Amino acid sequence: MALTAPEALGGTQIKIGELILKTPLFTSEWGDQKLYFQHKNQMFDRQFWPREWKRLGEDMIYDKSDP
């Protein structure tokens, strides 16, 4: 899911993808401790945002030390 615009400006969530597994899903200690999805910092995209979005100051801050 992704927002079409900030919620404060009337943005709505839309489906942008779907994961389809080819095998059953299994959990593992290694996966729980070592496997992480990387969140890209949106500051690199700010140059392409409309001015109204930038003024909101709603950027997400990800803390790598927070599990």
C-alpha positions as CSV (number, residue, x, y, z in Angstrom):
1,M,0.0,0.0,0.0
2,A,1.1,3.6,-0.7
3,L,-0.3,7.0,-0.2
4,T,-1.2,9.1,-3.3
5,A,-0.4,12.2,-1.3
6,P,-0.1,13.1,2.4
7,E,-3.2,12.3,4.3
8,A,-3.5,15.9,5.5
9,L,-3.9,16.9,1.8
10,G,-6.5,14.3,1.0
11,G,-4.2,11.4,-0.1
12,T,-5.6,7.9,-0.1
13,Q,-4.0,4.5,0.2
14,I,-3.7,2.5,-3.0
15,K,-2.4,-1.0,-3.6
16,I,1.0,-0.9,-5.4
17,G,2.0,-4.6,-5.2
18,E,1.4,-8.1,-4.0
19,L,3.8,-10.8,-2.8
20,I,3.0,-14.2,-4.1
21,L,5.1,-17.0,-2.5
22,K,6.2,-20.0,-4.6
23,T,6.8,-22.1,-1.4
24,P,5.3,-22.3,2.1
25,L,6.4,-19.6,4.5
26,F,8.7,-20.7,7.3
27,T,10.1,-18.8,10.2
28,S,13.7,-19.2,11.4
29,E,15.9,-17.7,14.2
30,W,18.3,-16.5,11.5
31,G,15.5,-14.7,9.6
32,D,14.2,-13.1,12.8
33,Q,17.6,-11.8,13.8
34,K,19.4,-11.1,10.5
35,L,16.9,-10.4,7.7
36,Y,15.6,-6.8,7.4
37,F,13.8,-4.9,4.7
38,Q,15.5,-1.7,4.0
39,H,13.5,1.5,4.1
40,K,14.9,4.1,1.7
41,N,15.1,7.6,3.2
42,Q,12.6,9.8,1.4
43,M,14.8,12.9,1.6
44,F,16.2,11.9,-1.8
45,D,12.7,12.1,-3.3
46,R,11.9,15.5,-1.8
47,Q,13.2,17.4,-4.8
48,F,10.4,15.9,-6.8
49,W,7.6,16.5,-4.3
50,P,5.0,19.4,-4.7
51,R,5.8,22.3,-2.5
52,E,2.6,21.7,-0.4
53,W,4.0,18.2,0.6
54,K,7.3,19.6,1.7
55,R,5.7,22.2,3.9
56,L,3.8,19.6,6.0
57,G,7.0,18.2,7.5
58,E,5.5,14.7,7.9
59,D,8.7,12.8,6.9
60,M,9.0,9.4,8.5
61,I,12.1,8.9,10.6
62,Y,13.4,5.3,10.8
63,D,15.6,4.3,13.7
64,K,17.8,1.4,12.8
65,S,18.3,0.6,16.5
66,D,14.6,0.2,17.2
67,P,13.6,-3.4,16.4
